[in-house]
Amino acid sequence: MLCNVAALSALGIETLLKSYIRGAFNVGASETEITEVLVQMHLYVGWPRCLNAFTVLEEVMEERRK
């Protein structure tokens, strides 16, 4: 799942990224692990795409808190 999160963040496909982040949480990935994937991706795709991915991560975490 984390590989999919990395790939989708690189491609900038936010709608699918949201689903895969949810899936990663469901199979036991932690917030820290997902955050680290996104931080590492900035080296390959740049900060603008990563910032979009962080926005999606924040939306998913907000949904999970409710």
N, C-alpha and C positions, 0 to 999 in steps of 0.2 A: 504494500500500500504506500509506503514512503517513497518508493521509486515512482509510482504514479503521481504522487503529490509533486515531486520534483519535476517530472516531465510536463505536467499540466501547468505548473507555475512558469516553466520555461516557454511554453507555447502561448501563455496568456489566456487560457480558456477558463475563465472564472466560474462559469456555471457548473462545469464538470468538476473543477477543483473543489468546490464546496461539497459536492457529493463524496469525493474521495477523502477529503479531510474528515468528514463525518464517519466514513468507513474506517479510516485509520484509528480514530478514537474508539470505534466499536470493537476493533480487534486488539485493543490494548496499547496503542501508541499513546505516549504522554504528550502534554502540551509542549514540554521542553524538546522532545524529539522532533516534533513537527516544526517547531520554531527553528531548530538547528538545521533542518533540511532547507528551509527557506533562506536562512542566513548564508549557507554554503552556496546556494544557487546564485546569489548576487555576483559571484566571481565569473559565472558563465553567461548570465543573461542581463546583468545590470540591475541597479537599484529600482528603476521605475517599475519593472515587472515584479520584482520582489515586494515592493510596497503595495502593489495591487493584491498580491497573494496574501500579505499580512492583513490587509483589509478583510479579505475573505475569511481568513483564520479568525479574526476578531469577531466577525458576524457569527460564525459557527460556535465559537466559545460563548458568545452572548446567548444564543439559542439554547445551549446546553445548561446554562445557569438558570434558565427559567423553568 
